[in-house]
Amino acid sequence: MFKTLDESYKSRVKVGNGEFLEVKGRGSVNVQTSSGIKIVPDVLFIPEINQNLLSVGQMMEKNYSLQFKDHKCTIFDPFGE
């Protein structure tokens, strides 16, 4: 899913069970939306996680808005799209 990936970026993140996992890169991903493809920057690559996870806090730091309704999450970029 990564459009770009800088594998020289290394870090660790703490997950919900208190465990720390190694970050082995950071890049941008393309996300298909109803108004076209959007690029989400600064996405972490953590090979030990076998699912794609979205950090609500990090999205809000980047001025995205999220709406949870009818078992869906709608994401609006900083331009309201």
Distance bins in CASP14 RR format, pairs under 12 A and 6 or more apart:
PFRMAT RR
TARGET T0000
AUTHOR 0000-0000-0000
RMODE 2
METHOD distances of the structure
MODEL  1
1 27 0 0 0 0 0 1 0 0 0 0 0
1 28 0 0 0 0 1 0 0 0 0 0 0
1 29 1 0 1 0 0 0 0 0 0 0 0
1 30 1 0 0 1 0 0 0 0 0 0 0
1 31 0 0 0 0 1 0 0 0 0 0 0
1 32 0 0 0 0 0 1 0 0 0 0 0
1 37 0 0 0 0 0 1 0 0 0 0 0
1 39 0 0 0 0 0 1 0 0 0 0 0
1 40 0 0 0 0 1 0 0 0 0 0 0
1 43 0 0 0 0 1 0 0 0 0 0 0
1 45 0 0 0 0 1 0 0 0 0 0 0
1 51 0 0 0 0 0 1 0 0 0 0 0
1 52 1 0 0 1 0 0 0 0 0 0 0
2 9 0 0 0 0 0 1 0 0 0 0 0
2 24 0 0 0 0 0 1 0 0 0 0 0
2 25 0 0 0 0 1 0 0 0 0 0 0
2 26 0 0 0 0 1 0 0 0 0 0 0
2 27 1 0 1 0 0 0 0 0 0 0 0
2 28 1 0 0 1 0 0 0 0 0 0 0
2 29 1 0 1 0 0 0 0 0 0 0 0
2 30 0 0 0 0 1 0 0 0 0 0 0
2 31 0 0 0 0 0 1 0 0 0 0 0
2 39 0 0 0 0 0 1 0 0 0 0 0
2 40 0 0 0 0 0 1 0 0 0 0 0
2 41 0 0 0 0 0 1 0 0 0 0 0
2 42 0 0 0 0 0 1 0 0 0 0 0
2 43 1 0 0 1 0 0 0 0 0 0 0
2 44 0 0 0 0 0 1 0 0 0 0 0
2 45 1 0 0 1 0 0 0 0 0 0 0
2 52 0 0 0 0 0 1 0 0 0 0 0
3 27 1 0 0 1 0 0 0 0 0 0 0
3 28 1 0 1 0 0 0 0 0 0 0 0
3 29 1 0 0 1 0 0 0 0 0 0 0
3 30 1 0 1 0 0 0 0 0 0 0 0
3 31 0 0 0 0 0 1 0 0 0 0 0
3 37 0 0 0 0 1 0 0 0 0 0 0
3 38 0 0 0 0 0 1 0 0 0 0 0
3 39 1 0 0 1 0 0 0 0 0 0 0
3 40 0 0 0 0 1 0 0 0 0 0 0
3 41 0 0 0 0 1 0 0 0 0 0 0
3 43 0 0 0 0 1 0 0 0 0 0 0
4 25 0 0 0 0 0 1 0 0 0 0 0
4 26 0 0 0 0 1 0 0 0 0 0 0
4 27 1 0 1 0 0 0 0 0 0 0 0
4 28 1 0 1 0 0 0 0 0 0 0 0
4 29 0 0 0 0 1 0 0 0 0 0 0
4 30 0 0 0 0 0 1 0 0 0 0 0
4 39 0 0 0 0 1 0 0 0 0 0 0
4 40 0 0 0 0 0 1 0 0 0 0 0
4 41 0 0 0 0 1 0 0 0 0 0 0
4 42 0 0 0 0 0 1 0 0 0 0 0
4 43 0 0 0 0 1 0 0 0 0 0 0
4 45 0 0 0 0 0 1 0 0 0 0 0
5 23 0 0 0 0 0 1 0 0 0 0 0
5 24 0 0 0 0 1 0 0 0 0 0 0
5 25 1 0 0 1 0 0 0 0 0 0 0
5 26 1 0 0 1 0 0 0 0 0 0 0
5 27 1 0 1 0 0 0 0 0 0 0 0
5 28 0 0 0 0 1 0 0 0 0 0 0
5 29 0 0 0 0 1 0 0 0 0 0 0
5 41 0 0 0 0 0 1 0 0 0 0 0
5 42 0 0 0 0 0 1 0 0 0 0 0
5 43 0 0 0 0 1 0 0 0 0 0 0
5 44 0 0 0 0 0 1 0 0 0 0 0
5 45 1 0 0 1 0 0 0 0 0 0 0
5 47 0 0 0 0 0 1 0 0 0 0 0
6 23 0 0 0 0 0 1 0 0 0 0 0
6 24 0 0 0 0 0 1 0 0 0 0 0
6 25 1 0 1 0 0 0 0 0 0 0 0
6 26 1 0 1 0 0 0 0 0 0 0 0
6 27 1 0 1 0 0 0 0 0 0 0 0
6 28 0 0 0 0 1 0 0 0 0 0 0
6 41 0 0 0 0 0 1 0 0 0 0 0
6 42 0 0 0 0 0 1 0 0 0 0 0
6 43 0 0 0 0 0 1 0 0 0 0 0
6 44 0 0 0 0 0 1 0 0 0 0 0
6 45 0 0 0 0 1 0 0 0 0 0 0
7 22 0 0 0 0 0 1 0 0 0 0 0
7 23 0 0 0 0 0 1 0 0 0 0 0
7 24 1 0 0 1 0 0 0 0 0 0 0
7 25 1 0 1 0 0 0 0 0 0 0 0
7 26 0 0 0 0 1 0 0 0 0 0 0
7 27 0 0 0 0 1 0 0 0 0 0 0
7 44 0 0 0 0 0 1 0 0 0 0 0
7 45 1 0 0 1 0 0 0 0 0 0 0
7 47 0 0 0 0 0 1 0 0 0 0 0
8 23 0 0 0 0 0 1 0 0 0 0 0
8 24 0 0 0 0 1 0 0 0 0 0 0
8 25 1 0 0 1 0 0 0 0 0 0 0
8 26 0 0 0 0 1 0 0 0 0 0 0
8 27 0 0 0 0 0 1 0 0 0 0 0
8 45 0 0 0 0 0 1 0 0 0 0 0
9 22 0 0 0 0 0 1 0 0 0 0 0
9 23 1 0 0 1 0 0 0 0 0 0 0
9 24 0 0 0 0 1 0 0 0 0 0 0
9 25 1 0 1 0 0 0 0 0 0 0 0
9 26 1 0 1 0 0 0 0 0 0 0 0
9 27 1 0 0 1 0 0 0 0 0 0 0
9 42 0 0 0 0 1 0 0 0 0 0 0
9 43 0 0 0 0 0 1 0 0 0 0 0
9 44 0 0 0 0 1 0 0 0 0 0 0
9 45 0 0 0 0 1 0 0 0 0 0 0
9 46 0 0 0 0 0 1 0 0 0 0 0
10 21 0 0 0 0 0 1 0 0 0 0 0
10 22 1 0 0 1 0 0 0 0 0 0 0
10 23 1 0 0 1 0 0 0 0 0 0 0
10 24 1 0 0 1 0 0 0 0 0 0 0
10 25 1 0 0 1 0 0 0 0 0 0 0
10 26 0 0 0 0 1 0 0 0 0 0 0
10 44 0 0 0 0 0 1 0 0 0 0 0
10 45 0 0 0 0 0 1 0 0 0 0 0
10 46 0 0 0 0 0 1 0 0 0 0 0
11 20 0 0 0 0 1 0 0 0 0 0 0
11 21 0 0 0 0 1 0 0 0 0 0 0
11 22 1 0 0 1 0 0 0 0 0 0 0
11 23 1 0 1 0 0 0 0 0 0 0 0
11 24 0 0 0 0 1 0 0 0 0 0 0
11 25 0 0 0 0 1 0 0 0 0 0 0
11 26 1 0 0 1 0 0 0 0 0 0 0
11 42 0 0 0 0 0 1 0 0 0 0 0
11 44 1 0 0 1 0 0 0 0 0 0 0
11 45 0 0 0 0 0 1 0 0 0 0 0
11 46 0 0 0 0 1 0 0 0 0 0 0
12 18 0 0 0 0 0 1 0 0 0 0 0
12 19 0 0 0 0 1 0 0 0 0 0 0
12 20 1 0 1 0 0 0 0 0 0 0 0
12 21 1 0 0 1 0 0 0 0 0 0 0
12 22 1 0 1 0 0 0 0 0 0 0 0
12 23 1 0 0 1 0 0 0 0 0 0 0
12 24 0 0 0 0 0 1 0 0 0 0 0
12 25 0 0 0 0 0 1 0 0 0 0 0
12 44 0 0 0 0 0 1 0 0 0 0 0
12 46 0 0 0 0 1 0 0 0 0 0 0
12 48 0 0 0 0 0 1 0 0 0 0 0
13 19 0 0 0 0 1 0 0 0 0 0 0
13 20 1 0 0 1 0 0 0 0 0 0 0
13 21 1 0 1 0 0 0 0 0 0 0 0
13 22 0 0 0 0 1 0 0 0 0 0 0
13 23 1 0 1 0 0 0 0 0 0 0 0
13 24 0 0 0 0 0 1 0 0 0 0 0
13 25 0 0 0 0 0 1 0 0 0 0 0
13 26 0 0 0 0 0 1 0 0 0 0 0
13 44 1 0 0 1 0 0 0 0 0 0 0
13 45 0 0 0 0 0 1 0 0 0 0 0
13 46 1 0 0 1 0 0 0 0 0 0 0
13 48 0 0 0 0 0 1 0 0 0 0 0
13 49 0 0 0 0 1 0 0 0 0 0 0
13 53 0 0 0 0 1 0 0 0 0 0 0
13 55 0 0 0 0 1 0 0 0 0 0 0
13 58 0 0 0 0 0 1 0 0 0 0 0
14 20 1 0 1 0 0 0 0 0 0 0 0
14 21 0 0 0 0 1 0 0 0 0 0 0
14 22 0 0 0 0 0 1 0 0 0 0 0
14 23 0 0 0 0 0 1 0 0 0 0 0
14 46 0 0 0 0 0 1 0 0 0 0 0
14 55 0 0 0 0 0 1 0 0 0 0 0
15 21 1 0 1 0 0 0 0 0 0 0 0
15 22 0 0 0 0 0 1 0 0 0 0 0
15 23 0 0 0 0 0 1 0 0 0 0 0
15 44 0 0 0 0 0 1 0 0 0 0 0
15 46 0 0 0 0 1 0 0 0 0 0 0
15 48 0 0 0 0 1 0 0 0 0 0 0
15 49 1 0 0 1 0 0 0 0 0 0 0
15 51 0 0 0 0 0 1 0 0 0 0 0
15 53 0 0 0 0 1 0 0 0 0 0 0
15 55 0 0 0 0 0 1 0 0 0 0 0
16 49 0 0 0 0 0 1 0 0 0 0 0
16 53 0 0 0 0 0 1 0 0 0 0 0
16 55 0 0 0 0 0 1 0 0 0 0 0
17 49 0 0 0 0 0 1 0 0 0 0 0
19 46 0 0 0 0 0 1 0 0 0 0 0
19 48 0 0 0 0 1 0 0 0 0 0 0
19 49 0 0 0 0 0 1 0 0 0 0 0
20 46 0 0 0 0 0 1 0 0 0 0 0
20 48 0 0 0 0 0 1 0 0 0 0 0
21 44 0 0 0 0 1 0 0 0 0 0 0
21 45 0 0 0 0 0 1 0 0 0 0 0
21 46 1 0 1 0 0 0 0 0 0 0 0
21 47 0 0 0 0 1 0 0 0 0 0 0
21 48 1 0 1 0 0 0 0 0 0 0 0
21 49 1 0 0 1 0 0 0 0 0 0 0
21 50 0 0 0 0 0 1 0 0 0 0 0
21 53 0 0 0 0 0 1 0 0 0 0 0
22 44 0 0 0 0 0 1 0 0 0 0 0
22 45 0 0 0 0 1 0 0 0 0 0 0
22 46 1 0 0 1 0 0 0 0 0 0 0
22 47 1 0 0 1 0 0 0 0 0 0 0
22 48 1 0 0 1 0 0 0 0 0 0 0
22 49 0 0 0 0 0 1 0 0 0 0 0
23 42 0 0 0 0 0 1 0 0 0 0 0
23 43 0 0 0 0 0 1 0 0 0 0 0
23 44 1 0 1 0 0 0 0 0 0 0 0
23 45 1 0 0 1 0 0 0 0 0 0 0
23 46 1 0 1 0 0 0 0 0 0 0 0
23 47 0 0 0 0 1 0 0 0 0 0 0
23 48 0 0 0 0 1 0 0 0 0 0 0
23 49 0 0 0 0 0 1 0 0 0 0 0
24 44 0 0 0 0 1 0 0 0 0 0 0
24 45 1 0 1 0 0 0 0 0 0 0 0
24 46 1 0 0 1 0 0 0 0 0 0 0
24 47 1 0 1 0 0 0 0 0 0 0 0
24 48 0 0 0 0 1 0 0 0 0 0 0
24 49 0 0 0 0 0 1 0 0 0 0 0
25 42 0 0 0 0 0 1 0 0 0 0 0
25 43 0 0 0 0 1 0 0 0 0 0 0
25 44 1 0 0 1 0 0 0 0 0 0 0
25 45 1 0 1 0 0 0 0 0 0 0 0
25 46 0 0 0 0 1 0 0 0 0 0 0
25 47 0 0 0 0 1 0 0 0 0 0 0
26 40 0 0 0 0 0 1 0 0 0 0 0
26 41 0 0 0 0 1 0 0 0 0 0 0
26 42 1 0 0 1 0 0 0 0 0 0 0
26 43 1 0 0 1 0 0 0 0 0 0 0
26 44 1 0 1 0 0 0 0 0 0 0 0
26 45 1 0 0 1 0 0 0 0 0 0 0
26 46 0 0 0 0 0 1 0 0 0 0 0
26 58 0 0 0 0 0 1 0 0 0 0 0
27 39 0 0 0 0 1 0 0 0 0 0 0
27 40 0 0 0 0 1 0 0 0 0 0 0
27 41 1 0 0 1 0 0 0 0 0 0 0
27 42 1 0 0 1 0 0 0 0 0 0 0
27 43 1 0 1 0 0 0 0 0 0 0 0
27 44 0 0 0 0 1 0 0 0 0 0 0
27 45 1 0 0 1 0 0 0 0 0 0 0
28 37 0 0 0 0 0 1 0 0 0 0 0
28 38 0 0 0 0 0 1 0 0 0 0 0
28 39 1 0 1 0 0 0 0 0 0 0 0
28 40 1 0 0 1 0 0 0 0 0 0 0
28 41 1 0 1 0 0 0 0 0 0 0 0
28 42 1 0 0 1 0 0 0 0 0 0 0
28 43 1 0 0 1 0 0 0 0 0 0 0
28 44 0 0 0 0 0 1 0 0 0 0 0
28 45 0 0 0 0 0 1 0 0 0 0 0
28 62 0 0 0 0 0 1 0 0 0 0 0
29 37 0 0 0 0 0 1 0 0 0 0 0
29 38 0 0 0 0 1 0 0 0 0 0 0
29 39 1 0 0 1 0 0 0 0 0 0 0
29 40 1 0 1 0 0 0 0 0 0 0 0
29 41 0 0 0 0 1 0 0 0 0 0 0
29 42 0 0 0 0 1 0 0 0 0 0 0
29 43 1 0 1 0 0 0 0 0 0 0 0
29 44 0 0 0 0 0 1 0 0 0 0 0
29 45 0 0 0 0 1 0 0 0 0 0 0
29 52 0 0 0 0 1 0 0 0 0 0 0
29 54 0 0 0 0 0 1 0 0 0 0 0
30 36 0 0 0 0 1 0 0 0 0 0 0
30 37 1 0 1 0 0 0 0 0 0 0 0
30 38 1 0 0 1 0 0 0 0 0 0 0
30 39 1 0 0 1 0 0 0 0 0 0 0
30 40 0 0 0 0 1 0 0 0 0 0 0
30 41 0 0 0 0 0 1 0 0 0 0 0
30 43 0 0 0 0 0 1 0 0 0 0 0
31 37 1 0 0 1 0 0 0 0 0 0 0
31 38 1 0 1 0 0 0 0 0 0 0 0
31 39 1 0 0 1 0 0 0 0 0 0 0
31 40 1 0 1 0 0 0 0 0 0 0 0
31 41 0 0 0 0 0 1 0 0 0 0 0
31 43 0 0 0 0 1 0 0 0 0 0 0
31 52 0 0 0 0 0 1 0 0 0 0 0
31 54 0 0 0 0 1 0 0 0 0 0 0
31 59 0 0 0 0 0 1 0 0 0 0 0
31 64 0 0 0 0 0 1 0 0 0 0 0
31 73 0 0 0 0 0 1 0 0 0 0 0
31 75 1 0 0 1 0 0 0 0 0 0 0
31 77 0 0 0 0 1 0 0 0 0 0 0
31 81 0 0 0 0 0 1 0 0 0 0 0
32 38 0 0 0 0 1 0 0 0 0 0 0
32 39 0 0 0 0 0 1 0 0 0 0 0
32 40 0 0 0 0 0 1 0 0 0 0 0
32 75 0 0 0 0 0 1 0 0 0 0 0
33 39 0 0 0 0 0 1 0 0 0 0 0
33 40 0 0 0 0 0 1 0 0 0 0 0
33 64 0 0 0 0 0 1 0 0 0 0 0
33 74 0 0 0 0 1 0 0 0 0 0 0
33 75 1 0 0 1 0 0 0 0 0 0 0
33 76 0 0 0 0 1 0 0 0 0 0 0
33 77 0 0 0 0 1 0 0 0 0 0 0
33 79 0 0 0 0 0 1 0 0 0 0 0
33 80 0 0 0 0 0 1 0 0 0 0 0
33 81 1 0 0 1 0 0 0 0 0 0 0
34 74 0 0 0 0 1 0 0 0 0 0 0
34 75 0 0 0 0 0 1 0 0 0 0 0
34 76 0 0 0 0 0 1 0 0 0 0 0
34 81 0 0 0 0 1 0 0 0 0 0 0
35 74 0 0 0 0 0 1 0 0 0 0 0
35 75 0 0 0 0 0 1 0 0 0 0 0
35 76 0 0 0 0 0 1 0 0 0 0 0
35 77 0 0 0 0 1 0 0 0 0 0 0
35 79 0 0 0 0 1 0 0 0 0 0 0
35 80 0 0 0 0 1 0 0 0 0 0 0
35 81 1 0 1 0 0 0 0 0 0 0 0
36 77 0 0 0 0 0 1 0 0 0 0 0
36 81 0 0 0 0 1 0 0 0 0 0 0
37 77 0 0 0 0 0 1 0 0 0 0 0
37 81 0 0 0 0 0 1 0 0 0 0 0
38 59 0 0 0 0 0 1 0 0 0 0 0
38 62 0 0 0 0 0 1 0 0 0 0 0
38 64 0 0 0 0 1 0 0 0 0 0 0
38 75 0 0 0 0 1 0 0 0 0 0 0
38 76 0 0 0 0 0 1 0 0 0 0 0
38 77 1 0 1 0 0 0 0 0 0 0 0
38 78 0 0 0 0 0 1 0 0 0 0 0
38 79 0 0 0 0 1 0 0 0 0 0 0
38 80 0 0 0 0 0 1 0 0 0 0 0
38 81 1 0 0 1 0 0 0 0 0 0 0
39 62 0 0 0 0 0 1 0 0 0 0 0
39 77 0 0 0 0 1 0 0 0 0 0 0
40 52 0 0 0 0 0 1 0 0 0 0 0
40 54 0 0 0 0 1 0 0 0 0 0 0
40 55 0 0 0 0 0 1 0 0 0 0 0
40 58 0 0 0 0 1 0 0 0 0 0 0
40 59 0 0 0 0 1 0 0 0 0 0 0
40 62 0 0 0 0 1 0 0 0 0 0 0
40 64 0 0 0 0 1 0 0 0 0 0 0
40 75 0 0 0 0 1 0 0 0 0 0 0
40 77 0 0 0 0 1 0 0 0 0 0 0
40 78 0 0 0 0 0 1 0 0 0 0 0
41 58 0 0 0 0 0 1 0 0 0 0 0
41 59 0 0 0 0 0 1 0 0 0 0 0
41 61 0 0 0 0 0 1 0 0 0 0 0
41 62 1 0 0 1 0 0 0 0 0 0 0
41 63 0 0 0 0 0 1 0 0 0 0 0
41 64 0 0 0 0 0 1 0 0 0 0 0
41 77 0 0 0 0 0 1 0 0 0 0 0
41 78 0 0 0 0 0 1 0 0 0 0 0
42 55 0 0 0 0 0 1 0 0 0 0 0
42 58 1 0 0 1 0 0 0 0 0 0 0
42 59 0 0 0 0 0 1 0 0 0 0 0
42 61 0 0 0 0 1 0 0 0 0 0 0
42 62 1 0 0 1 0 0 0 0 0 0 0
42 64 0 0 0 0 0 1 0 0 0 0 0
43 52 0 0 0 0 1 0 0 0 0 0 0
43 53 0 0 0 0 1 0 0 0 0 0 0
43 54 0 0 0 0 1 0 0 0 0 0 0
43 55 0 0 0 0 1 0 0 0 0 0 0
43 58 0 0 0 0 1 0 0 0 0 0 0
43 59 0 0 0 0 0 1 0 0 0 0 0
43 62 0 0 0 0 0 1 0 0 0 0 0
44 52 0 0 0 0 0 1 0 0 0 0 0
44 53 0 0 0 0 1 0 0 0 0 0 0
44 54 0 0 0 0 0 1 0 0 0 0 0
44 55 0 0 0 0 1 0 0 0 0 0 0
44 58 0 0 0 0 1 0 0 0 0 0 0
45 52 0 0 0 0 0 1 0 0 0 0 0
45 53 0 0 0 0 0 1 0 0 0 0 0
46 52 0 0 0 0 0 1 0 0 0 0 0
46 53 0 0 0 0 1 0 0 0 0 0 0
46 55 0 0 0 0 0 1 0 0 0 0 0
49 55 0 0 0 0 0 1 0 0 0 0 0
53 59 0 0 0 0 0 1 0 0 0 0 0
54 60 0 0 0 0 0 1 0 0 0 0 0
54 62 0 0 0 0 0 1 0 0 0 0 0
54 64 0 0 0 0 1 0 0 0 0 0 0
54 66 0 0 0 0 1 0 0 0 0 0 0
54 68 0 0 0 0 0 1 0 0 0 0 0
54 73 1 0 0 1 0 0 0 0 0 0 0
54 75 0 0 0 0 1 0 0 0 0 0 0
55 61 0 0 0 0 1 0 0 0 0 0 0
55 62 0 0 0 0 1 0 0 0 0 0 0
55 64 0 0 0 0 0 1 0 0 0 0 0
55 66 0 0 0 0 0 1 0 0 0 0 0
55 75 0 0 0 0 0 1 0 0 0 0 0
56 62 0 0 0 0 0 1 0 0 0 0 0
56 64 0 0 0 0 1 0 0 0 0 0 0
56 65 0 0 0 0 0 1 0 0 0 0 0
56 66 1 0 1 0 0 0 0 0 0 0 0
56 67 0 0 0 0 0 1 0 0 0 0 0
56 68 0 0 0 0 1 0 0 0 0 0 0
56 73 0 0 0 0 1 0 0 0 0 0 0
56 75 0 0 0 0 1 0 0 0 0 0 0
57 63 0 0 0 0 0 1 0 0 0 0 0
57 64 0 0 0 0 1 0 0 0 0 0 0
57 65 0 0 0 0 0 1 0 0 0 0 0
57 66 0 0 0 0 1 0 0 0 0 0 0
58 64 0 0 0 0 1 0 0 0 0 0 0
58 66 0 0 0 0 0 1 0 0 0 0 0
58 75 0 0 0 0 0 1 0 0 0 0 0
59 65 0 0 0 0 1 0 0 0 0 0 0
59 66 1 0 0 1 0 0 0 0 0 0 0
59 67 0 0 0 0 0 1 0 0 0 0 0
59 73 0 0 0 0 1 0 0 0 0 0 0
59 74 0 0 0 0 0 1 0 0 0 0 0
59 75 1 0 0 1 0 0 0 0 0 0 0
59 76 0 0 0 0 1 0 0 0 0 0 0
59 77 0 0 0 0 1 0 0 0 0 0 0
59 78 0 0 0 0 0 1 0 0 0 0 0
60 66 1 0 0 1 0 0 0 0 0 0 0
60 75 0 0 0 0 0 1 0 0 0 0 0
60 76 0 0 0 0 0 1 0 0 0 0 0
60 78 0 0 0 0 0 1 0 0 0 0 0
61 78 0 0 0 0 0 1 0 0 0 0 0
62 75 0 0 0 0 0 1 0 0 0 0 0
62 76 0 0 0 0 0 1 0 0 0 0 0
62 77 0 0 0 0 1 0 0 0 0 0 0
62 78 1 0 0 1 0 0 0 0 0 0 0
63 75 0 0 0 0 0 1 0 0 0 0 0
63 76 0 0 0 0 1 0 0 0 0 0 0
63 77 0 0 0 0 1 0 0 0 0 0 0
63 78 1 1 0 0 0 0 0 0 0 0 0
63 79 0 0 0 0 1 0 0 0 0 0 0
63 80 0 0 0 0 1 0 0 0 0 0 0
64 73 0 0 0 0 0 1 0 0 0 0 0
64 74 0 0 0 0 0 1 0 0 0 0 0
64 75 1 0 1 0 0 0 0 0 0 0 0
64 76 1 0 0 1 0 0 0 0 0 0 0
64 77 1 0 1 0 0 0 0 0 0 0 0
64 78 1 0 0 1 0 0 0 0 0 0 0
64 79 0 0 0 0 0 1 0 0 0 0 0
64 80 0 0 0 0 1 0 0 0 0 0 0
64 81 0 0 0 0 0 1 0 0 0 0 0
65 73 0 0 0 0 0 1 0 0 0 0 0
65 74 0 0 0 0 1 0 0 0 0 0 0
65 75 1 0 0 1 0 0 0 0 0 0 0
65 76 1 0 1 0 0 0 0 0 0 0 0
65 77 0 0 0 0 1 0 0 0 0 0 0
65 78 0 0 0 0 1 0 0 0 0 0 0
65 79 0 0 0 0 0 1 0 0 0 0 0
65 80 1 0 0 1 0 0 0 0 0 0 0
65 81 0 0 0 0 0 1 0 0 0 0 0
66 72 0 0 0 0 0 1 0 0 0 0 0
66 73 1 0 1 0 0 0 0 0 0 0 0
66 74 1 0 0 1 0 0 0 0 0 0 0
66 75 1 0 1 0 0 0 0 0 0 0 0
66 76 1 0 0 1 0 0 0 0 0 0 0
66 77 0 0 0 0 0 1 0 0 0 0 0
66 80 0 0 0 0 0 1 0 0 0 0 0
67 73 1 0 0 1 0 0 0 0 0 0 0
67 74 1 0 1 0 0 0 0 0 0 0 0
67 75 0 0 0 0 1 0 0 0 0 0 0
67 76 1 0 0 1 0 0 0 0 0 0 0
67 80 0 0 0 0 0 1 0 0 0 0 0
68 74 0 0 0 0 1 0 0 0 0 0 0
68 75 0 0 0 0 0 1 0 0 0 0 0
74 80 0 0 0 0 0 1 0 0 0 0 0
74 81 0 0 0 0 0 1 0 0 0 0 0
75 81 0 0 0 0 1 0 0 0 0 0 0
END
